[in-house]
């Protein structure tokens, strides 16, 4: 059992859940994830570790309520607990040792680039973070990222920071000087757009993928993605890959496998909540 | 009341093998309840009388965990279930499991003297009967563990090999902790073997008995990640690695990443461990109208019979050799046939075909003929030119085997592996790391539950000798 220490709302459907997981907090490295199973009968869901506090023995998970299981996780309060947390899983981020890096975060992915920016900054790399959201209330982790370098905030509707997509800001940063690596975490279309921009410039780009996954240990093969024409497992070979080699169209399509099931599950949850209120 | 006179051998020979009562095929293909219903008392007693009580019992040699079969069967025939159960559980930590999933026809029953003239004693069914009695009568079972040794042993993996080793080590007086990557114990017994062949409640009860006897289980502990093998070795006096084979093998044909293509591991894990067989499940699985399962082993049979129960109108096995070469248990093939499973023999897939939206719409195959024998001694299938045809289907399950999962081994630099990534062990089951033993599929490659259990039992004895500082003894196979 993993007691919930705090639940902070970061945007209309994103929360930061801090839970006890001593061993994970002790050994996790940037880019790694855990598999969370909230209660008996619940799904196993992979979540990237946003932060950890070794002394307190806690990890922070930033969760977007998109399906039934994530909606229920977002509703947990201090005093509740999570039944199972397995990890840390996946390979840690491959960090450059010097030079300049850009960290691009979209939506909930912004929380995932945070430990990467933090580690790069500690290693002496100059970091620029570009983060985005639909509007001001959807922007997360701005303050935390500002501790590790410049932050450029973009909103689709221009209600805060720079109007437009993160890729437009990235174009300007890439034009302004030499960049040694780009780290991009966010929705598949965003990562795909970032990669399309860095590929002609030959800028090394690392992306973090979130395919459908069950065990997280390489056993099921459900998370297979095509990288450089070869099948790779996001859970053990990733979740981060060279973005220039990833078949994003395939990933995007495979992510829709259970869309109908998920929609029905959400409707059931909605129905149950109305009955319960 | 006088003791009944023991039967003469001639009278024993006159008794026919008792049939296992089964759920009717037409009913069971739509549910996940157990197919075999178990002997009622009368049939079990009668079947037990068929045993000739050989002085040198071949069946014991045929059993990878060397159960004293004639003795427990004799106790059963005499109506002494506590004695029968005590003998069985002394030799086998998971008899309710092996009584259901062992390939008896190639092991104990294959060498039963009665098989020479007629049918062998139904040892598996009798084991199941006694084990099921023991599940509900624990107070009747004698358990005499050795005094505590003060030694601590870690077991990695709670599948059949790990559980057997843990039970045996605990019985030998050692303090045992199992590390399990999943949130539930049982390994392949819970994620792989379906409910209709091995109800999860039975695995749960067998594990609970070990826990009551002092075995601890740490869940969600992925060794190689949460802890490395080197760290565990430092924390314990000895370690047994029984993590299974793990990684699914795909066909390497075009279209394998279309939506609707599963590895058998994923398909069965969703349905069994995550409970997707129930409509109310929170974990989804595709319930396709037509499902093609590629492979001819037990995992393929489990997958195709699962597909049928999930509502498939057409559930078909696609196997590149013929019925004769199929590695699946005879009973599983027979049950599958009864349930209306279709078999395409001497057929190999060449492409998974998809529709314009990325969903599977069929499996393109080619017909094969058997050529010269290959390294395995089986005749090698050769493609017949121009024989391509399409099996229309909405889901494909690939059950053609597994390979070594590098998760643990890649973080254990001192662990010697063979060229396929499996762990190398000496004749005592010890790896190149002193005090670290290994067994089951991560040593053998994909094999069976009972062979993994045999390895677990042998390793436990070797670990016991190692901990006592005794010279290693040759281990029974």
Interface residues (C-beta under 8 A of the other chain):
Chain A: X23 X24 X27 X35 X37 X41 X42 X43 X44 X68 X69 X83 X84 X85 X86 X87 X88 X89 X214 X215 X216 X217 X218 X219 X220 X221 X222 X224 X226 X231 X236 X250 X253 X254 X256 X257 X258 X261 X262 X265
Chain B: X181 X182 X183 X191 X219 X220 X221 X222 X225 X226 X227 X246 X247 X248 X250 X256 X257 X259 X260 X262 X263 X265 X266 X269 X270 X274 X275 X281 X282 X283 X284 X286 X358 X405 X406 X407
